[in-house]
Amino acid sequence: MKVYNTLTKGFEELKLGKTVKIYVCGITAYDYSHIGHARTFVFFDVLRRYLEYKGHRVIYVQNFTDVDDKIVRRAISEGRTQREIAERFICEFLKDMSALNVKTPDYMPKVTDHIGEIIRAIERLIELGYAYEVENENGKDVYFHVPSFESYGKLSGMSLEELNRHRIEPNPKKRDVKDFALWKSAKEEDFKAKAVFESPWGYGRPGWHIECSVMSAKYLGVPFDIHGGGKDLIFPHHENERAQSYALFGVEPVRYWIHCDFVVIRGEKMSKSLGNIVRIRDLIHYGEALRYFLLTAFYRSPLNYSENSLEKAKKSYNYLKNTLINLDMEISALKSFGEDRDGVGFNSGDYVAEFERAMDVLNTPKALAVFHEFARAVNRNLYDMSLKELEDCFNVFTTFSRILGLFERYRRVPILPRELVELVKERERARKEKDFDRADKIREIFREKGITLIDTPKGTRWFAKHF
């Protein structure tokens, strides 16, 4: 497998052991999640699934930022606490991820459950000379001193001039404009939202970046294999995280940094500041077709969202779904009737190899294209393949689906017991004899059992509820 490593600015062969450790930055829990979030988490879910398909054991960690300026502001505006706001939107996020078939991470740590470890890490950075305290009227702030870390800027590739221009924490007491907060002394609004914690520097709360250094080290150790997130996290979040972790542990903390590009609307990045947010739950009625859509662009390229592009993805998704149903119905029919055919020498192996070549570089649009080529070939040969060929195709189809996270709620077409097989045959005789009343009565018997009969050029087929 090859991935683009943001740290080295090039594609690299993934050199992994039997166990692969992945940390993906999760949401700041202050609002409903949008499809930009969904794209990131669906992509890394597919990466996880493919690594498992390749035989790796994956330990997957995804955090929640549950204390933050935005959470505090919302808590105050709604007359609630920081915890109430965070828990509400964490719960909503998990509902969204379930609807998108995103597998549950092995660990989902929250900042507020790790305050003790964060404080100890900050104390250690002060001891090592990478951080310093600043007195103010509320207590003390603690800053990471960026010039103390020589390779700062390597991850983002930003120049010194660009780094100086991007600082968002002005404070005349900072030693350098680039220095960033590890600990923030509590303000009045923090107390109102109950977003304060005791520390050696007085009441306050952690800065944003330190949480991930602490939690990734706790659950995965240092170094670990893959750190992921959206492209917008490269700077400042991941740049600062790398600096903290390297300073704490004395080694490069992550082997491969992988970042997913944005969802764009009319050429603009989706963001709350631009007012062009599309929430996941506003599109959840699309079901798995929404997940399909999120995989239609290469992870390093922007994904253009529009209603037309989503509808196009839905049609493509439905083609695959109908192929799966037709394939399964044919298998059930042959088994139920006790029949078989000579077959056509159908070879699924070539499609598997091509699919794997696409996934080895995480090229999901190419993998989907291979999936469709396979589905078209299955449809062309559906009524001529032997039972073994059909079952082999079904296994390949479900393998592709499992890797991409599609059709997870699919229910197999039932094999009919002998008495129902005889009813199907009786109905076919009735139709040939134009006894449509009897044929309709038999159809109704099946409908009452939750089975729908389908008339095809090759005879009667059937299905129960699929999802």
Residue pairs with C-beta under 8 A, 6 or more apart in sequence:
1 13
1 14
1 50
1 54
1 359
1 360
1 361
1 362
2 11
2 12
2 13
2 14
2 360
2 361
3 11
3 12
3 14
3 226
3 256
3 258
3 361
3 362
4 10
4 11
4 12
4 258
4 300
5 11
5 12
5 256
5 257
5 258
6 155
6 234
6 238
6 257
6 258
6 259
7 154
7 155
7 242
7 252
7 254
7 256
7 257
9 157
11 361
12 256
14 256
15 255
16 51
16 56
16 225
18 55
18 56
18 57
19 56
19 57
19 58
19 59
20 51
20 56
20 57
20 58
20 59
20 225
20 226
21 58
21 59
21 61
21 220
21 221
21 224
21 225
21 226
22 44
22 47
22 48
22 58
22 59
22 60
22 61
22 220
22 224
22 225
22 226
22 227
22 228
23 61
23 62
23 63
23 212
23 215
23 216
23 219
23 220
23 224
23 226
23 227
23 228
23 254
24 40
24 41
24 44
24 60
24 61
24 62
24 105
24 227
24 228
24 229
25 62
25 63
25 212
25 228
25 229
25 230
25 233
25 237
25 238
26 62
26 63
26 64
26 65
26 93
26 108
27 33
27 37
27 64
27 65
27 89
27 90
27 93
28 65
28 68
28 70
28 71
29 64
29 65
29 66
29 71
29 85
29 86
29 87
29 88
29 89
29 90
29 93
30 68
30 70
30 71
30 73
30 74
30 85
30 86
30 89
31 70
31 74
31 89
31 272
32 89
32 92
32 96
32 279
32 280
32 281
33 89
33 92
33 93
33 96
33 279
33 280
34 263
34 270
34 277
34 278
34 279
34 280
35 263
35 270
35 278
35 279
35 280
35 283
35 290
35 294
35 305
36 230
36 262
36 263
36 269
36 270
36 271
37 93
37 230
37 280
38 96
38 100
38 280
38 290
38 294
39 230
39 260
39 263
39 294
39 303
40 228
40 229
40 230
40 260
41 62
41 97
41 100
41 102
42 100
42 102
42 291
42 294
42 295
42 405
43 260
43 294
43 295
43 299
43 362
43 364
44 228
44 258
44 260
45 101
45 102
45 103
45 405
46 295
46 362
46 364
46 403
46 404
46 405
47 226
47 228
47 258
47 362
48 58
48 60
48 103
49 103
49 402
49 403
49 404
49 405
50 359
50 362
50 403
51 58
52 58
53 399
53 402
53 403
58 106
59 106
59 107
59 219
59 220
60 103
60 105
60 106
60 107
61 105
61 106
61 107
61 108
61 109
61 215
61 216
61 219
61 220
62 105
62 107
62 108
63 108
63 109
63 110
63 111
63 211
63 212
63 215
64 86
64 90
64 108
64 109
64 110
64 111
65 71
65 111
65 208
65 211
66 82
66 83
66 86
66 87
66 90
66 110
66 111
66 112
67 82
67 86
67 111
67 112
67 195
67 205
67 206
68 208
71 82
71 85
71 86
71 193
71 195
72 82
72 189
72 190
72 193
72 195
73 189
74 80
74 85
75 81
75 82
75 84
75 85
75 192
75 193
75 194
75 195
76 189
76 192
76 193
78 85
80 193
81 193
81 194
81 195
82 193
82 194
82 195
83 112
83 194
85 193
86 110
86 112
90 110
92 281
95 281
96 280
96 281
96 284
97 104
99 280
99 284
99 287
100 280
100 288
100 290
100 291
100 294
100 405
101 288
101 291
101 405
101 406
101 408
102 405
103 405
107 219
109 215
109 218
109 219
111 118
111 206
111 211
111 215
112 197
114 211
114 214
114 215
114 218
115 197
115 199
115 206
117 214
117 215
117 218
118 206
118 210
118 211
118 214
119 183
119 199
119 200
121 210
121 213
121 214
121 244
121 248
122 131
122 142
122 182
122 183
122 206
122 210
123 200
124 248
125 131
125 144
125 182
125 244
125 247
125 248
126 132
126 133
126 142
128 247
128 248
129 148
130 144
130 145
130 148
130 149
130 244
130 247
131 142
131 143
131 144
131 145
131 182
132 142
132 143
132 145
132 175
133 140
133 141
133 142
133 201
134 140
134 141
134 142
134 143
134 171
134 173
134 174
135 173
136 173
136 185
138 185
138 186
138 187
138 202
138 203
138 204
139 185
139 186
139 201
139 202
139 203
139 204
140 183
140 185
140 201
140 202
140 204
141 171
141 181
141 183
141 184
141 185
141 201
141 204
142 181
142 182
142 183
142 201
143 171
143 174
143 175
143 179
143 180
143 181
143 182
144 179
144 180
144 181
144 182
144 240
144 243
144 244
144 247
145 175
145 176
145 179
146 152
146 163
146 176
146 178
146 179
146 180
146 243
147 175
147 176
147 178
148 247
149 243
149 246
149 247
151 246
152 163
152 178
152 239
152 243
153 159
153 160
153 163
153 239
154 242
155 234
155 235
155 238
155 239
155 242
155 257
156 234
156 235
156 238
156 239
158 166
158 235
158 239
163 178
164 177
164 178
166 235
166 236
167 177
167 178
167 180
168 236
169 179
169 180
169 181
180 207
180 209
180 236
180 240
181 207
181 208
182 206
182 207
182 209
182 210
182 244
183 199
183 201
183 204
183 205
183 206
183 207
183 210
184 204
184 205
184 206
184 207
185 201
185 202
185 203
185 204
186 195
186 196
186 202
186 203
186 204
186 205
190 196
190 203
190 204
190 205
191 203
195 205
196 203
196 204
196 205
197 203
197 204
197 205
208 237
209 236
209 237
209 240
209 241
209 244
210 244
212 237
212 241
213 241
213 244
213 245
213 248
213 253
216 222
216 224
216 227
216 241
216 245
216 253
217 245
217 248
217 249
217 253
222 245
222 248
222 249
222 251
222 253
223 249
223 251
223 252
223 253
223 254
223 255
224 253
224 254
224 255
225 254
225 255
225 256
226 254
226 255
226 256
226 257
226 258
227 238
227 241
227 253
227 254
227 256
227 257
227 258
228 257
228 258
228 259
228 260
229 237
229 238
229 259
229 260
230 259
230 260
230 262
231 259
231 260
231 261
231 262
232 262
232 269
233 259
234 257
234 259
238 257
241 253
242 253
242 254
245 253
245 254
246 252
246 253
258 299
259 300
260 299
260 300
261 297
261 299
261 300
261 301
261 302
261 303
262 269
262 270
262 302
262 303
263 269
263 270
263 278
263 302
263 303
263 304
263 305
264 270
264 302
264 303
264 304
264 305
265 276
265 278
265 304
265 305
265 306
266 276
266 306
268 274
268 276
270 276
270 277
270 278
270 305
271 277
278 305
280 290
283 290
283 310
284 290
286 293
286 310
286 314
288 317
288 406
288 407
288 408
289 310
289 313
289 314
289 317
289 318
290 310
290 313
291 405
291 406
292 313
292 314
292 316
292 317
292 368
292 404
292 406
293 309
293 310
293 313
293 314
293 317
294 303
295 364
295 365
295 367
295 368
295 404
296 303
296 309
296 313
296 364
296 365
296 368
297 303
297 304
297 364
297 365
298 362
298 363
298 364
298 365
299 362
299 364
316 368
316 372
317 406
319 372
319 375
320 371
320 372
320 375
320 401
320 406
320 407
321 407
321 466
323 375
323 378
323 379
323 397
324 394
324 397
324 401
324 407
324 410
325 413
325 463
325 466
326 379
326 382
326 461
327 378
327 382
327 390
327 393
327 394
327 397
328 394
328 412
328 413
328 463
329 413
329 454
329 461
329 462
329 463
330 382
330 383
330 385
330 390
330 461
331 387
331 390
331 391
331 394
331 413
332 412
332 413
332 414
332 415
332 416
332 461
332 462
333 339
333 459
333 460
333 461
333 462
334 340
334 341
334 387
334 390
335 387
335 415
336 415
336 416
336 420
336 421
336 424
337 421
340 386
340 387
341 384
341 385
341 386
341 387
342 386
343 384
343 385
343 386
343 388
343 389
344 381
344 384
344 385
344 386
344 389
346 377
346 381
346 385
346 389
346 392
346 393
348 374
348 392
348 393
348 396
351 370
351 373
351 374
351 377
351 396
352 396
352 399
354 370
354 373
355 367
355 370
355 371
355 374
355 400
358 364
358 366
358 367
358 369
358 370
359 367
359 403
364 404
367 400
367 403
367 404
368 404
370 400
371 400
371 404
374 393
374 396
374 397
374 400
375 397
378 393
378 397
381 389
382 390
383 457
383 458
385 393
398 407
401 407
401 408
401 410
402 408
409 467
410 466
410 467
411 464
411 465
411 466
411 467
413 462
413 463
413 464
414 451
414 462
414 464
416 424
416 462
420 446
420 449
420 451
423 442
423 445
423 446
424 442
424 453
424 460
424 462
426 438
426 442
427 438
427 439
427 442
427 443
427 453
427 460
428 459
428 460
430 436
430 438
430 439
430 442
431 439
431 455
442 453
443 453
446 452
446 453
446 462
450 464
450 465
451 462
451 463
451 464
452 462
452 463
452 464
453 460
453 461
453 462
454 460
454 461
454 462
454 463
